[in-house]
Amino acid sequence: EPDGTLHVIDYKTGSQPDEIDAKQLVLYAIMVEDKLQRLVSKASFWYLDDGRVWTTELTEAGKRQALEEMLSSIREMQTLNEYPANIGRHCAHCPYLYACEQREEIARRREAEGW
């Protein structure tokens, strides 16, 4: 940027979605600042299919909040010891389907829903 700060850009295949979650961009900015010891003031998603650009101005408070939310999520994940199945279309091509405890339910839903 003209003021010497950096602008992080994440190129995306596809078109811009209706709702944008910028947490990923903010975390990229935090990592870039840590590695390069330079301030990141902007972050953008550039959507290659429709040519649209979504940009956000970054603040120190916003970056601190994103970091705290990420660390909180990590702490929560570290306490989990059960991982219930989340059955859906993604199961149709899973390489571990043969060993899945839910394979019969997956087969039933795949037949019923046509996936």
MOPAC internal coordinates of N, CA, C and O (Angstrom, degrees):
PM7 1SCF
backbone

  N    0.0000 0     0.00 0     0.00 0    0    0    0
  C    1.4393 1     0.00 0     0.00 0    1    0    0
  C    1.5299 1   108.60 1     0.00 0    2    1    0
  O    1.2310 1   119.98 1   -23.59 1    3    2    1
  N    1.3389 1   117.65 1   156.41 1    3    2    1
  C    1.4670 1   120.57 1  -179.28 1    5    3    2
  C    1.5299 1   114.35 1   -56.63 1    6    5    3
  O    1.2310 1   120.56 1   151.96 1    7    6    5
  N    1.3485 1   116.53 1   -28.04 1    7    6    5
  C    1.4670 1   118.69 1  -178.76 1    9    7    6
  C    1.5277 1   112.85 1   -86.32 1   10    9    7
  O    1.2310 1   119.94 1  -174.44 1   11   10    9
  N    1.3373 1   117.72 1     5.56 1   11   10    9
  C    1.4568 1   121.39 1   178.05 1   13   11   10
  C    1.5201 1   114.37 1    92.82 1   14   13   11
  O    1.2310 1   120.00 1   171.88 1   15   14   13
  N    1.3186 1   117.60 1    -8.12 1   15   14   13
  C    1.4632 1   120.22 1   176.32 1   17   15   14
  C    1.5239 1   109.33 1   -80.39 1   18   17   15
  O    1.2310 1   121.26 1   -11.47 1   19   18   17
  N    1.3318 1   115.19 1   168.53 1   19   18   17
  C    1.4589 1   120.34 1  -179.13 1   21   19   18
  C    1.5208 1   111.55 1  -103.11 1   22   21   19
  O    1.2310 1   121.28 1   -20.97 1   23   22   21
  N    1.3242 1   115.15 1   159.03 1   23   22   21
  C    1.4646 1   123.61 1   178.26 1   25   23   22
  C    1.5294 1   106.03 1  -127.25 1   26   25   23
  O    1.2310 1   120.51 1   -65.82 1   27   26   25
  N    1.3319 1   116.63 1   114.18 1   27   26   25
  C    1.4631 1   121.81 1   179.55 1   29   27   26
  C    1.5231 1   108.46 1   -86.12 1   30   29   27
  O    1.2310 1   120.93 1   -48.47 1   31   30   29
  N    1.3336 1   115.84 1   131.53 1   31   30   29
  C    1.4630 1   121.43 1  -179.58 1   33   31   30
  C    1.5216 1   108.81 1  -124.71 1   34   33   31
  O    1.2310 1   120.93 1   -51.98 1   35   34   33
  N    1.3337 1   115.83 1   128.02 1   35   34   33
  C    1.4574 1   122.71 1   176.60 1   37   35   34
  C    1.5218 1   107.04 1  -113.24 1   38   37   35
  O    1.2310 1   120.51 1   -68.77 1   39   38   37
  N    1.3327 1   116.63 1   111.23 1   39   38   37
  C    1.4564 1   121.52 1   178.55 1   41   39   38
  C    1.5150 1   109.36 1   -80.19 1   42   41   39
  O    1.2310 1   120.74 1   -48.00 1   43   42   41
  N    1.3402 1   116.19 1   132.00 1   43   42   41
  C    1.4527 1   121.82 1  -177.31 1   45   43   42
  C    1.5227 1   110.19 1  -120.33 1   46   45   43
  O    1.2310 1   121.24 1   -44.43 1   47   46   45
  N    1.3349 1   115.24 1   135.57 1   47   46   45
  C    1.4555 1   117.98 1   169.29 1   49   47   46
  C    1.5150 1   106.24 1   -75.41 1   50   49   47
  O    1.2310 1   120.03 1   -24.97 1   51   50   49
  N    1.2974 1   117.55 1   155.03 1   51   50   49
  C    1.4550 1   120.83 1  -179.10 1   53   51   50
  C    1.5190 1   111.58 1    92.10 1   54   53   51
  O    1.2310 1   121.93 1     6.41 1   55   54   53
  N    1.3274 1   113.92 1  -173.59 1   55   54   53
  C    1.4581 1   122.17 1  -178.01 1   57   55   54
  C    1.5191 1   110.31 1  -104.15 1   58   57   55
  O    1.2310 1   121.35 1   -16.94 1   59   58   57
  N    1.3176 1   115.03 1   163.06 1   59   58   57
  C    1.4682 1   119.62 1   179.71 1   61   59   58
  C    1.5206 1   109.98 1   -65.68 1   62   61   59
  O    1.2310 1   120.16 1   -50.70 1   63   62   61
  N    1.3396 1   117.31 1   129.30 1   63   62   61
  C    1.4705 1   120.01 1   178.02 1   65   63   62
  C    1.5275 1   110.91 1   -75.78 1   66   65   63
  O    1.2310 1   120.91 1   -12.36 1   67   66   65
  N    1.3215 1   115.86 1   167.64 1   67   66   65
  C    1.4677 1   120.67 1   178.46 1   69   67   66
  C    1.5261 1   111.77 1   -65.19 1   70   69   67
  O    1.2310 1   120.77 1   140.25 1   71   70   69
  N    1.3350 1   116.13 1   -39.75 1   71   70   69
  C    1.4620 1   120.54 1   179.26 1   73   71   70
  C    1.5227 1   109.33 1  -117.56 1   74   73   71
  O    1.2310 1   120.71 1   -41.99 1   75   74   73
  N    1.3112 1   116.24 1   138.01 1   75   74   73
  C    1.4635 1   121.41 1  -177.80 1   77   75   74
  C    1.5183 1   109.67 1  -118.16 1   78   77   75
  O    1.2310 1   121.13 1   -49.59 1   79   78   77
  N    1.3241 1   115.44 1   130.41 1   79   78   77
  C    1.4566 1   121.93 1   175.63 1   81   79   78
  C    1.5325 1   106.81 1  -105.27 1   82   81   79
  O    1.2310 1   120.75 1   -68.76 1   83   82   81
  N    1.3222 1   116.18 1   111.24 1   83   82   81
  C    1.4685 1   121.17 1  -173.57 1   85   83   82
  C    1.5175 1   113.79 1   -89.25 1   86   85   83
  O    1.2310 1   119.54 1  -177.43 1   87   86   85
  N    1.3434 1   118.48 1     2.57 1   87   86   85
  C    1.4701 1   119.65 1  -177.23 1   89   87   86
  C    1.5257 1   111.90 1   -55.31 1   90   89   87
  O    1.2310 1   120.39 1   139.12 1   91   90   89
  N    1.3167 1   116.85 1   -40.88 1   91   90   89
  C    1.4636 1   121.65 1   179.83 1   93   91   90
  C    1.5281 1   110.23 1   -57.72 1   94   93   91
  O    1.2310 1   120.39 1   134.18 1   95   94   93
  N    1.3195 1   116.86 1   -45.82 1   95   94   93
  C    1.4626 1   120.63 1  -179.22 1   97   95   94
  C    1.5218 1   111.69 1   -63.54 1   98   97   95
  O    1.2310 1   120.65 1   138.67 1   99   98   97
  N    1.3101 1   116.36 1   -41.33 1   99   98   97
  C    1.4681 1   119.89 1  -178.85 1  101   99   98
  C    1.5207 1   110.19 1   -64.72 1  102  101   99
  O    1.2310 1   120.60 1   139.61 1  103  102  101
  N    1.3282 1   116.46 1   -40.39 1  103  102  101
  C    1.4698 1   119.25 1   177.90 1  105  103  102
  C    1.5279 1   110.91 1   -66.15 1  106  105  103
  O    1.2310 1   120.01 1   142.62 1  107  106  105
  N    1.3267 1   117.59 1   -37.38 1  107  106  105
  C    1.4717 1   119.85 1   174.36 1  109  107  106
  C    1.5235 1   109.68 1   -59.39 1  110  109  107
  O    1.2310 1   120.46 1   135.64 1  111  110  109
  N    1.3214 1   116.72 1   -44.36 1  111  110  109
  C    1.4642 1   120.94 1  -179.29 1  113  111  110
  C    1.5275 1   110.58 1   -60.74 1  114  113  111
  O    1.2310 1   120.21 1   137.50 1  115  114  113
  N    1.3223 1   117.20 1   -42.50 1  115  114  113
  C    1.4650 1   120.90 1   178.95 1  117  115  114
  C    1.5232 1   110.31 1   -61.24 1  118  117  115
  O    1.2310 1   120.26 1   136.45 1  119  118  117
  N    1.3250 1   117.10 1   -43.55 1  119  118  117
  C    1.4693 1   120.46 1   179.76 1  121  119  118
  C    1.5257 1   111.85 1   -65.80 1  122  121  119
  O    1.2310 1   120.34 1   139.29 1  123  122  121
  N    1.3323 1   116.96 1   -40.71 1  123  122  121
  C    1.4672 1   120.74 1   178.80 1  125  123  122
  C    1.5288 1   109.89 1   -63.71 1  126  125  123
  O    1.2310 1   120.33 1   135.16 1  127  126  125
  N    1.3252 1   116.97 1   -44.84 1  127  126  125
  C    1.4625 1   119.65 1   178.95 1  129  127  126
  C    1.5231 1   111.48 1   -59.93 1  130  129  127
  O    1.2310 1   120.87 1   137.90 1  131  130  129
  N    1.3273 1   115.94 1   -42.10 1  131  130  129
  C    1.4588 1   119.99 1   179.99 1  133  131  130
  C    1.5221 1   111.26 1   -64.55 1  134  133  131
  O    1.2310 1   120.57 1   136.17 1  135  134  133
  N    1.3102 1   116.52 1   -43.83 1  135  134  133
  C    1.4663 1   120.77 1  -175.88 1  137  135  134
  C    1.5378 1   112.39 1   -73.78 1  138  137  135
  O    1.2310 1   120.88 1   135.49 1  139  138  137
  N    1.3345 1   115.93 1   -44.51 1  139  138  137
  C    1.4683 1   119.69 1  -173.88 1  141  139  138
  C    1.5279 1   113.93 1   -96.60 1  142  141  139
  O    1.2310 1   120.80 1   170.70 1  143  142  141
  N    1.3580 1   116.07 1    -9.30 1  143  142  141
  C    1.4595 1   120.16 1  -177.62 1  145  143  142
  C    1.5300 1   111.35 1    54.86 1  146  145  143
  O    1.2310 1   121.80 1  -136.23 1  147  146  145
  N    1.3556 1   114.15 1    43.77 1  147  146  145
  C    1.4691 1   121.67 1   177.42 1  149  147  146
  C    1.5121 1   107.70 1  -134.65 1  150  149  147
  O    1.2310 1   120.29 1   -33.71 1  151  150  149
  N    1.3204 1   117.05 1   146.29 1  151  150  149
  C    1.4508 1   123.09 1  -179.07 1  153  151  150
  C    1.5280 1   111.09 1   -74.76 1  154  153  151
  O    1.2310 1   120.27 1   -46.00 1  155  154  153
  N    1.3265 1   117.08 1   134.00 1  155  154  153
  C    1.4619 1   122.99 1   173.37 1  157  155  154
  C    1.5231 1   107.24 1  -105.00 1  158  157  155
  O    1.2310 1   120.60 1   -58.82 1  159  158  157
  N    1.3337 1   116.46 1   121.18 1  159  158  157
  C    1.4658 1   120.87 1  -175.47 1  161  159  158
  C    1.5238 1   113.31 1  -105.63 1  162  161  159
  O    1.2310 1   120.17 1   161.03 1  163  162  161
  N    1.3324 1   117.28 1   -18.97 1  163  162  161
  C    1.4578 1   121.33 1  -178.26 1  165  163  162
  C    1.5192 1   109.52 1  -140.13 1  166  165  163
  O    1.2310 1   121.75 1   -24.65 1  167  166  165
  N    1.3236 1   114.26 1   155.35 1  167  166  165
  C    1.4604 1   120.12 1   174.16 1  169  167  166
  C    1.5197 1   107.58 1  -145.71 1  170  169  167
  O    1.2310 1   120.95 1   -37.18 1  171  170  169
  N    1.3380 1   115.78 1   142.82 1  171  170  169
  C    1.4644 1   120.58 1  -176.47 1  173  171  170
  C    1.5110 1   112.17 1  -138.09 1  174  173  171
  O    1.2310 1   121.51 1   -31.58 1  175  174  173
  N    1.3254 1   114.72 1   148.42 1  175  174  173
  C    1.4593 1   122.48 1   163.53 1  177  175  174
  C    1.5193 1   105.33 1  -102.37 1  178  177  175
  O    1.2310 1   120.01 1   -51.83 1  179  178  177
  N    1.3224 1   117.59 1   128.17 1  179  178  177
  C    1.4644 1   122.25 1   173.82 1  181  179  178
  C    1.5157 1   107.31 1  -112.79 1  182  181  179
  O    1.2310 1   120.80 1   -63.00 1  183  182  181
  N    1.3454 1   116.07 1   117.00 1  183  182  181
  C    1.4646 1   122.46 1  -176.21 1  185  183  182
  C    1.5185 1   109.16 1   -93.20 1  186  185  183
  O    1.2310 1   121.08 1   -63.25 1  187  186  185
  N    1.3238 1   115.54 1   116.75 1  187  186  185
  C    1.4512 1   120.80 1  -171.54 1  189  187  186
  C    1.5223 1   113.75 1   -72.58 1  190  189  187
  O    1.2310 1   119.39 1   147.83 1  191  190  189
  N    1.3369 1   118.76 1   -32.17 1  191  190  189
  C    1.4678 1   119.66 1  -176.77 1  193  191  190
  C    1.5203 1   113.19 1   -71.06 1  194  193  191
  O    1.2310 1   119.80 1   140.30 1  195  194  193
  N    1.3305 1   117.99 1   -39.70 1  195  194  193
  C    1.4634 1   118.87 1  -178.42 1  197  195  194
  C    1.5284 1   113.02 1  -109.72 1  198  197  195
  O    1.2310 1   120.16 1   178.13 1  199  198  197
  N    1.3406 1   117.29 1    -1.87 1  199  198  197
  C    1.4592 1   121.14 1   176.81 1  201  199  198
  C    1.5181 1   114.79 1    72.55 1  202  201  199
  O    1.2310 1   119.99 1  -169.88 1  203  202  201
  N    1.3209 1   117.63 1    10.12 1  203  202  201
  C    1.4558 1   120.61 1  -179.29 1  205  203  202
  C    1.5266 1   110.53 1   -82.08 1  206  205  203
  O    1.2310 1   121.28 1   -29.16 1  207  206  205
  N    1.3126 1   115.15 1   150.84 1  207  206  205
  C    1.4617 1   122.38 1   179.30 1  209  207  206
  C    1.5245 1   108.21 1  -125.89 1  210  209  207
  O    1.2310 1   121.05 1   -47.74 1  211  210  209
  N    1.3189 1   115.60 1   132.26 1  211  210  209
  C    1.4670 1   121.54 1   175.13 1  213  211  210
  C    1.5197 1   106.72 1  -116.63 1  214  213  211
  O    1.2310 1   120.29 1   -55.86 1  215  214  213
  N    1.3329 1   117.05 1   124.14 1  215  214  213
  C    1.4638 1   121.59 1  -175.47 1  217  215  214
  C    1.5186 1   110.08 1  -127.13 1  218  217  215
  O    1.2310 1   121.39 1   -36.61 1  219  218  217
  N    1.3182 1   114.95 1   143.39 1  219  218  217
  C    1.4627 1   120.84 1   174.81 1  221  219  218
  C    1.5193 1   109.35 1  -129.11 1  222  221  219
  O    1.2310 1   121.27 1   -37.35 1  223  222  221
  N    1.3165 1   115.18 1   142.65 1  223  222  221
  C    1.4640 1   121.95 1   172.95 1  225  223  222
  C    1.5244 1   106.73 1   -83.02 1  226  225  223
  O    1.2310 1   119.96 1   -44.82 1  227  226  225
  N    1.3092 1   117.68 1   135.18 1  227  226  225
  C    1.4600 1   121.66 1  -178.21 1  229  227  226
  C    1.5160 1   111.01 1  -103.25 1  230  229  227
  O    1.2310 1   121.66 1   -42.21 1  231  230  229
  N    1.3319 1   114.44 1   137.79 1  231  230  229
  C    1.4619 1   120.29 1   176.09 1  233  231  230
  C    1.5188 1   108.58 1  -115.65 1  234  233  231
  O    1.2310 1   120.93 1   -20.29 1  235  234  233
  N    1.3135 1   115.83 1   159.71 1  235  234  233
  C    1.4639 1   119.76 1   177.24 1  237  235  234
  C    1.5276 1   110.09 1   -62.22 1  238  237  235
  O    1.2310 1   120.25 1   139.77 1  239  238  237
  N    1.3259 1   117.13 1   -40.23 1  239  238  237
  C    1.4672 1   120.69 1   179.87 1  241  239  238
  C    1.5267 1   110.63 1   -64.05 1  242  241  239
  O    1.2310 1   120.26 1   138.39 1  243  242  241
  N    1.3078 1   117.11 1   -41.61 1  243  242  241
  C    1.4642 1   120.99 1   178.92 1  245  243  242
  C    1.5149 1   111.99 1   -65.17 1  246  245  243
  O    1.2310 1   120.63 1   140.85 1  247  246  245
  N    1.3275 1   116.41 1   -39.15 1  247  246  245
  C    1.4720 1   119.93 1   178.19 1  249  247  246
  C    1.5274 1   110.70 1   -67.72 1  250  249  247
  O    1.2310 1   120.33 1   138.74 1  251  250  249
  N    1.3455 1   116.98 1   -41.26 1  251  250  249
  C    1.4755 1   120.08 1   177.50 1  253  251  250
  C    1.5213 1   110.83 1   -61.70 1  254  253  251
  O    1.2310 1   120.40 1   137.41 1  255  254  253
  N    1.3373 1   116.84 1   -42.59 1  255  254  253
  C    1.4646 1   120.80 1  -179.80 1  257  255  254
  C    1.5230 1   110.50 1   -64.01 1  258  257  255
  O    1.2310 1   119.77 1   136.05 1  259  258  257
  N    1.3169 1   118.04 1   -43.95 1  259  258  257
  C    1.4678 1   121.39 1   179.21 1  261  259  258
  C    1.5248 1   110.83 1   -62.01 1  262  261  259
  O    1.2310 1   120.44 1   138.77 1  263  262  261
  N    1.3275 1   116.76 1   -41.23 1  263  262  261
  C    1.4630 1   120.76 1   178.89 1  265  263  262
  C    1.5271 1   110.63 1   -64.13 1  266  265  263
  O    1.2310 1   120.05 1   135.57 1  267  266  265
  N    1.3196 1   117.50 1   -44.43 1  267  266  265
  C    1.4650 1   120.92 1   178.99 1  269  267  266
  C    1.5267 1   111.37 1   -63.02 1  270  269  267
  O    1.2310 1   120.27 1   139.04 1  271  270  269
  N    1.3367 1   117.10 1   -40.96 1  271  270  269
  C    1.4661 1   120.60 1   178.10 1  273  271  270
  C    1.5245 1   110.77 1   -63.12 1  274  273  271
  O    1.2310 1   120.60 1   138.43 1  275  274  273
  N    1.3452 1   116.45 1   -41.57 1  275  274  273
  C    1.4568 1   120.12 1   179.15 1  277  275  274
  C    1.5250 1   110.61 1   -64.35 1  278  277  275
  O    1.2310 1   120.37 1   134.28 1  279  278  277
  N    1.3369 1   116.89 1   -45.72 1  279  278  277
  C    1.4581 1   120.11 1  -179.53 1  281  279  278
  C    1.5265 1   111.21 1   -64.83 1  282  281  279
  O    1.2310 1   120.22 1   143.73 1  283  282  281
  N    1.3134 1   117.19 1   -36.27 1  283  282  281
  C    1.4594 1   121.26 1   176.35 1  285  283  282
  C    1.5284 1   110.62 1   -63.97 1  286  285  283
  O    1.2310 1   120.38 1   137.38 1  287  286  285
  N    1.3320 1   116.87 1   -42.62 1  287  286  285
  C    1.4692 1   121.06 1   177.73 1  289  287  286
  C    1.5228 1   110.96 1   -63.06 1  290  289  287
  O    1.2310 1   120.61 1   140.04 1  291  290  289
  N    1.3122 1   116.45 1   -39.96 1  291  290  289
  C    1.4724 1   120.64 1   178.83 1  293  291  290
  C    1.5221 1   109.96 1   -63.26 1  294  293  291
  O    1.2310 1   120.51 1   133.67 1  295  294  293
  N    1.3257 1   116.64 1   -46.33 1  295  294  293
  C    1.4693 1   120.02 1   178.87 1  297  295  294
  C    1.5272 1   110.84 1   -59.76 1  298  297  295
  O    1.2310 1   120.35 1   138.35 1  299  298  297
  N    1.3176 1   116.93 1   -41.65 1  299  298  297
  C    1.4684 1   121.18 1   178.56 1  301  299  298
  C    1.5296 1   110.62 1   -63.54 1  302  301  299
  O    1.2310 1   120.20 1   135.32 1  303  302  301
  N    1.3368 1   117.22 1   -44.68 1  303  302  301
  C    1.4635 1   120.79 1   179.43 1  305  303  302
  C    1.5218 1   111.86 1   -61.84 1  306  305  303
  O    1.2310 1   120.49 1   145.42 1  307  306  305
  N    1.3118 1   116.66 1   -34.58 1  307  306  305
  C    1.4609 1   120.47 1  -179.33 1  309  307  306
  C    1.5218 1   112.55 1   -68.47 1  310  309  307
  O    1.2310 1   119.98 1   161.99 1  311  310  309
  N    1.3241 1   117.65 1   -18.01 1  311  310  309
  C    1.4656 1   120.51 1   179.15 1  313  311  310
  C    1.5277 1   112.26 1   -90.65 1  314  313  311
  O    1.2310 1   119.84 1   167.16 1  315  314  313
  N    1.3155 1   117.90 1   -12.84 1  315  314  313
  C    1.4624 1   120.96 1  -177.30 1  317  315  314
  C    1.5186 1   111.18 1   -74.38 1  318  317  315
  O    1.2310 1   121.13 1   -40.10 1  319  318  317
  N    1.3109 1   115.44 1   139.90 1  319  318  317
  C    1.4622 1   119.32 1   174.82 1  321  319  318
  C    1.5236 1   111.49 1  -135.13 1  322  321  319
  O    1.2310 1   120.30 1  -176.88 1  323  322  321
  N    1.3318 1   117.03 1     3.12 1  323  322  321
  C    1.4572 1   121.56 1   173.77 1  325  323  322
  C    1.5204 1   107.88 1  -126.63 1  326  325  323
  O    1.2310 1   121.30 1   -39.74 1  327  326  325
  N    1.3117 1   115.11 1   140.26 1  327  326  325
  C    1.4509 1   121.23 1  -176.79 1  329  327  326
  C    1.5233 1   109.10 1  -132.92 1  330  329  327
  O    1.2310 1   120.22 1   -95.39 1  331  330  329
  N    1.3364 1   117.18 1    84.61 1  331  330  329
  C    1.4586 1   119.53 1  -177.45 1  333  331  330
  C    1.5249 1   111.53 1   -63.24 1  334  333  331
  O    1.2310 1   121.18 1   -31.86 1  335  334  333
  N    1.3265 1   115.35 1   148.14 1  335  334  333
  C    1.4623 1   121.23 1  -179.49 1  337  335  334
  C    1.5242 1   110.45 1   -64.39 1  338  337  335
  O    1.2310 1   121.48 1   -35.54 1  339  338  337
  N    1.3014 1   114.77 1   144.46 1  339  338  337
  C    1.4577 1   122.71 1   175.58 1  341  339  338
  C    1.5253 1   105.84 1  -120.88 1  342  341  339
  O    1.2310 1   120.73 1   -94.56 1  343  342  341
  N    1.3174 1   116.20 1    85.44 1  343  342  341
  C    1.4573 1   121.49 1  -172.87 1  345  343  342
  C    1.5218 1   110.42 1   -74.88 1  346  345  343
  O    1.2310 1   121.37 1   -45.11 1  347  346  345
  N    1.3304 1   114.98 1   134.89 1  347  346  345
  C    1.4597 1   121.08 1   177.69 1  349  347  346
  C    1.5132 1   110.67 1  -170.62 1  350  349  347
  O    1.2310 1   120.82 1     7.76 1  351  350  349
  N    1.3163 1   116.04 1  -172.24 1  351  350  349
  C    1.4725 1   122.31 1  -177.64 1  353  351  350
  C    1.5315 1   112.01 1   -55.67 1  354  353  351
  O    1.2310 1   120.46 1   148.90 1  355  354  353
  N    1.3172 1   116.72 1   -31.10 1  355  354  353
  C    1.4624 1   120.47 1  -179.30 1  357  355  354
  C    1.5326 1   111.64 1   -61.37 1  358  357  355
  O    1.2310 1   120.40 1   158.14 1  359  358  357
  N    1.3291 1   116.85 1   -21.86 1  359  358  357
  C    1.4689 1   120.93 1  -179.49 1  361  359  358
  C    1.5296 1   112.19 1   -70.22 1  362  361  359
  O    1.2310 1   120.17 1   156.71 1  363  362  361
  N    1.3230 1   117.28 1   -23.29 1  363  362  361
  C    1.4632 1   121.38 1  -174.04 1  365  363  362
  C    1.5303 1   112.90 1   -59.66 1  366  365  363
  O    1.2310 1   120.11 1   149.92 1  367  366  365
  N    1.3029 1   117.39 1   -30.08 1  367  366  365
  C    1.4670 1   121.04 1  -175.87 1  369  367  366
  C    1.5296 1   112.81 1  -117.03 1  370  369  367
  O    1.2310 1   120.72 1  -161.59 1  371  370  369
  N    1.3179 1   116.22 1    18.41 1  371  370  369
  C    1.4579 1   120.40 1  -177.36 1  373  371  370
  C    1.5227 1   111.02 1   -70.23 1  374  373  371
  O    1.2310 1   119.82 1   -50.37 1  375  374  373
  N    1.3295 1   117.95 1   129.63 1  375  374  373
  C    1.4633 1   120.24 1   179.67 1  377  375  374
  C    1.5301 1   113.10 1   -71.21 1  378  377  375
  O    1.2310 1   119.79 1   170.01 1  379  378  377
  N    1.3364 1   118.00 1    -9.99 1  379  378  377
  C    1.4617 1   121.93 1  -179.09 1  381  379  378
  C    1.5272 1   112.68 1  -106.50 1  382  381  379
  O    1.2310 1   120.63 1  -167.88 1  383  382  381
  N    1.3231 1   116.40 1    12.12 1  383  382  381
  C    1.4671 1   120.80 1  -178.05 1  385  383  382
  C    1.5256 1   111.96 1   -56.95 1  386  385  383
  O    1.2310 1   120.45 1   143.45 1  387  386  385
  N    1.3265 1   116.75 1   -36.55 1  387  386  385
  C    1.4647 1   120.74 1  -179.01 1  389  387  386
  C    1.5291 1   112.01 1   -59.80 1  390  389  387
  O    1.2310 1   119.96 1   153.68 1  391  390  389
  N    1.3244 1   117.68 1   -26.32 1  391  390  389
  C    1.4608 1   121.47 1  -177.03 1  393  391  390
  C    1.5270 1   112.90 1  -105.56 1  394  393  391
  O    1.2310 1   119.90 1   179.52 1  395  394  393
  N    1.3043 1   117.80 1    -0.48 1  395  394  393
  C    1.4548 1   122.00 1  -174.32 1  397  395  394
  C    1.5249 1   111.28 1   -75.35 1  398  397  395
  O    1.2310 1   121.12 1   -45.78 1  399  398  397
  N    1.3334 1   115.46 1   134.22 1  399  398  397
  C    1.4588 1   120.86 1   177.70 1  401  399  398
  C    1.5254 1   111.61 1   -66.74 1  402  401  399
  O    1.2310 1   120.05 1   160.57 1  403  402  401
  N    1.3059 1   117.51 1   -19.43 1  403  402  401
  C    1.4622 1   122.22 1  -177.40 1  405  403  402
  C    1.5297 1   113.11 1   -99.66 1  406  405  403
  O    1.2310 1   119.76 1  -167.63 1  407  406  405
  N    1.3364 1   118.07 1    12.37 1  407  406  405
  C    1.4608 1   120.48 1  -172.51 1  409  407  406
  C    1.5239 1   113.30 1   -59.19 1  410  409  407
  O    1.2310 1   119.77 1   145.31 1  411  410  409
  N    1.3353 1   118.05 1   -34.69 1  411  410  409
  C    1.4710 1   119.40 1   179.11 1  413  411  410
  C    1.5291 1   110.71 1   -68.73 1  414  413  411
  O    1.2310 1   120.40 1   137.72 1  415  414  413
  N    1.3210 1   116.85 1   -42.28 1  415  414  413
  C    1.4655 1   120.43 1   176.68 1  417  415  414
  C    1.5238 1   110.51 1   -65.48 1  418  417  415
  O    1.2310 1   120.34 1   141.90 1  419  418  417
  N    1.3143 1   116.95 1   -38.10 1  419  418  417
  C    1.4663 1   121.08 1   177.60 1  421  419  418
  C    1.5228 1   109.57 1   -62.92 1  422  421  419
  O    1.2310 1   120.10 1   134.20 1  423  422  421
  N    1.3244 1   117.41 1   -45.80 1  423  422  421
  C    1.4657 1   121.00 1   179.10 1  425  423  422
  C    1.5280 1   110.79 1   -61.35 1  426  425  423
  O    1.2310 1   120.19 1   138.54 1  427  426  425
  N    1.3340 1   117.24 1   -41.46 1  427  426  425
  C    1.4664 1   121.12 1   179.67 1  429  427  426
  C    1.5312 1   110.11 1   -63.40 1  430  429  427
  O    1.2310 1   120.36 1   131.87 1  431  430  429
  N    1.3222 1   116.91 1   -48.13 1  431  430  429
  C    1.4724 1   120.16 1  -178.67 1  433  431  430
  C    1.5180 1   111.93 1   -68.80 1  434  433  431
  O    1.2310 1   120.57 1   144.71 1  435  434  433
  N    1.3081 1   116.52 1   -35.29 1  435  434  433
  C    1.4652 1   120.14 1   178.71 1  437  435  434
  C    1.5298 1   109.73 1   -62.02 1  438  437  435
  O    1.2310 1   120.76 1   136.46 1  439  438  437
  N    1.3273 1   116.15 1   -43.54 1  439  438  437
  C    1.4629 1   121.14 1   178.43 1  441  439  438
  C    1.5369 1   110.45 1   -66.44 1  442  441  439
  O    1.2310 1   120.33 1   133.15 1  443  442  441
  N    1.3216 1   116.98 1   -46.85 1  443  442  441
  C    1.4607 1   121.72 1  -176.22 1  445  443  442
  C    1.5379 1   112.32 1   -67.71 1  446  445  443
  O    1.2310 1   120.71 1   143.34 1  447  446  445
  N    1.3339 1   116.25 1   -36.66 1  447  446  445
  C    1.4653 1   120.43 1  -174.26 1  449  447  446
  C    1.5204 1   112.72 1   -98.85 1  450  449  447
  O    1.2310 1   120.41 1   172.37 1  451  450  449
  N    1.3216 1   116.82 1    -7.63 1  451  450  449
  C    1.4614 1   120.44 1   176.13 1  453  451  450
  C    1.5130 1   115.93 1    75.62 1  454  453  451
  O    1.2310 1   120.44 1  -148.84 1  455  454  453
  N    1.3173 1   116.76 1    31.16 1  455  454  453
  C    1.4652 1   118.99 1   176.30 1  457  455  454
  C    1.4696 1   109.78 1  -116.97 1  458  457  455
  O    1.2310 1   120.10 1   180.00 1  459  458  457

